[in-house]
């Protein structure tokens, strides 16, 4: 697998996820602001989306390369 892309997506997703969790905890326990809570939920959902899309791209690239390699060996 393309580990550079996967690591970049993993660290980006984890950073945004941590920001979302911290913001959520601050908004629920500290401030009590509904808008901040919704922003934090959006951050968490966005981080999951970024990670899943990055994982999909890495997997599709790996499968494409493997398919091309197998196709060359068969012909």
Rosetta silent file (secondary structure, phi, psi, omega in degrees, C-alpha in Angstrom):
SEQUENCE: XXXXXXXXXXXXXXXXXXXXXXXXXXXXXXXXXXXXXXXXXXXXXXXXXXXXXXXXXXXXXXXXXXXXXXXXXXX
SCORE:     score description
SCORE:     0.000 S_00000001
   1 L     0.000  158.910  177.913    0.000    0.000    0.000 S_00000001
   2 L   -80.225   94.428 -171.848    0.968    3.600   -0.440 S_00000001
   3 H   -72.184  -26.864  179.195    1.963    4.265    3.149 S_00000001
   4 H   -64.904  -46.324  179.390    2.787    7.968    2.659 S_00000001
   5 H   -66.006  -42.713 -179.420   -0.740    8.801    1.567 S_00000001
   6 H   -64.402  -40.615  177.524   -2.263    6.586    4.227 S_00000001
   7 H   -65.357  -41.018  179.222   -0.125    8.162    6.961 S_00000001
   8 H   -63.231  -43.898  179.155   -1.010   11.674    5.805 S_00000001
   9 H   -66.961  -38.990 -179.179   -4.719   10.880    5.807 S_00000001
  10 H   -64.294  -46.830 -179.418   -4.432    9.118    9.140 S_00000001
  11 H   -69.354  -37.810  177.584   -2.671   12.026   10.867 S_00000001
  12 H   -64.957  -47.035  178.638   -4.962   14.628    9.317 S_00000001
  13 H   -62.208  -41.316  179.979   -8.060   12.696   10.318 S_00000001
  14 H   -66.276  -39.016  179.053   -6.749   12.095   13.836 S_00000001
  15 H   -64.196  -46.708  179.803   -5.885   15.772   14.318 S_00000001
  16 H   -67.425  -35.968  177.875   -9.316   16.948   13.227 S_00000001
  17 H   -63.542  -43.841  178.449  -10.956   14.198   15.304 S_00000001
  18 H   -64.049  -41.754  176.801   -9.094   15.298   18.434 S_00000001
  19 H   -60.630  -41.389  179.757  -10.054   18.927   17.770 S_00000001
  20 H   -65.841  -41.811 -179.982  -13.688   17.865   17.387 S_00000001
  21 H   -66.372  -44.199  178.918  -13.704   15.808   20.583 S_00000001
  22 H   -63.391  -43.376  178.375  -12.072   18.578   22.612 S_00000001
  23 H   -63.473  -40.017  178.545  -14.482   21.156   21.195 S_00000001
  24 H   -63.111  -46.776  179.838  -17.422   18.867   21.941 S_00000001
  25 H   -63.357  -39.848  177.310  -16.338   18.324   25.529 S_00000001
  26 H   -65.177  -39.741 -177.027  -15.800   22.050   26.033 S_00000001
  27 H   -73.141  -34.349 -178.659  -19.168   22.920   24.545 S_00000001
  28 H   -80.438  -46.090 -174.256  -21.120   20.326   26.528 S_00000001
  29 H   -89.083  -33.813 -173.259  -19.399   20.590   29.897 S_00000001
  30 H   -98.013  -67.338 -170.867  -18.067   24.119   29.914 S_00000001
  31 H   -82.231  -43.852 -177.591  -19.800   26.645   27.720 S_00000001
  32 L    78.536   23.821 -178.120  -23.099   24.930   26.969 S_00000001
  33 L   -90.716  126.489 -178.797  -23.373   26.547   23.554 S_00000001
  34 H   -68.484  -36.477 -179.103  -25.451   24.612   21.014 S_00000001
  35 H   -63.722  -43.565  178.591  -23.710   26.183   18.028 S_00000001
  36 H   -64.873  -34.742  176.721  -20.306   25.085   19.282 S_00000001
  37 H   -64.067  -43.172  179.642  -21.688   21.591   19.859 S_00000001
  38 H   -66.561  -37.010  176.762  -22.892   21.390   16.268 S_00000001
  39 H   -64.024  -41.823 -179.623  -19.528   22.617   14.979 S_00000001
  40 H   -67.095  -38.032  176.031  -17.752   19.952   17.012 S_00000001
  41 H   -64.109  -39.020  176.369  -20.070   17.230   15.682 S_00000001
  42 H   -63.369  -38.714  176.967  -19.302   18.500   12.175 S_00000001
  43 H   -63.383  -43.978  179.719  -15.577   18.291   12.877 S_00000001
  44 H   -64.073  -45.676  179.116  -15.872   14.695   14.050 S_00000001
  45 H   -64.464  -38.611  178.088  -17.984   13.712   11.037 S_00000001
  46 H   -64.693  -39.489  179.622  -15.591   15.531    8.702 S_00000001
  47 H   -66.342  -39.036  177.076  -12.573   13.746   10.129 S_00000001
  48 H   -65.228  -41.370  179.105  -14.229   10.366    9.643 S_00000001
  49 H   -63.082  -44.207  178.958  -15.164   11.339    6.075 S_00000001
  50 H   -61.046  -44.628 -179.693  -11.597   12.457    5.302 S_00000001
  51 H   -64.449  -44.548 -178.471  -10.171    9.213    6.674 S_00000001
  52 H   -65.563  -40.705  178.637  -12.649    7.014    4.799 S_00000001
  53 H   -66.618  -41.139  177.114  -12.098    8.832    1.489 S_00000001
  54 H   -63.671  -41.292  177.351   -8.322    8.630    1.891 S_00000001
  55 H   -63.933  -40.681  177.637   -8.542    4.942    2.705 S_00000001
  56 H   -62.360  -43.070 -179.660  -10.749    4.401   -0.346 S_00000001
  57 H   -65.543  -41.342  178.829   -8.265    6.209   -2.597 S_00000001
  58 H   -65.554  -42.858  179.752   -5.301    4.225   -1.283 S_00000001
  59 H   -66.810  -40.355  179.512   -7.166    0.931   -1.665 S_00000001
  60 H   -67.727  -35.604  176.064   -8.364    1.753   -5.179 S_00000001
  61 H   -64.788  -42.445  179.293   -4.830    2.727   -6.196 S_00000001
  62 H   -63.567  -43.642  179.537   -3.494   -0.540   -4.804 S_00000001
  63 H   -67.346  -36.968  178.169   -6.134   -2.591   -6.607 S_00000001
  64 H   -64.361  -45.242  178.778   -5.535   -0.724   -9.871 S_00000001
  65 H   -64.377  -40.103  179.118   -1.798   -1.360   -9.710 S_00000001
  66 H   -66.255  -39.869  178.892   -2.347   -5.008   -8.830 S_00000001
  67 H   -65.055  -42.511  178.454   -4.832   -5.439  -11.695 S_00000001
  68 H   -64.455  -38.466  178.988   -2.414   -3.868  -14.181 S_00000001
  69 H   -65.895  -44.348  178.585    0.392   -6.109  -12.934 S_00000001
  70 H   -65.593  -36.209 -179.461   -1.762   -9.243  -13.250 S_00000001
  71 H   -66.573  -38.579  178.090   -2.941   -8.187  -16.693 S_00000001
  72 H   -67.628  -35.040 -179.408    0.660   -7.815  -17.897 S_00000001
  73 H   -71.580  -30.436 -178.279    1.573  -11.253  -16.570 S_00000001
  74 H   -79.584  -20.471 -176.586   -1.349  -12.940  -18.352 S_00000001
  75 L  -104.324    0.000    0.000   -0.566  -11.464  -21.784 S_00000001
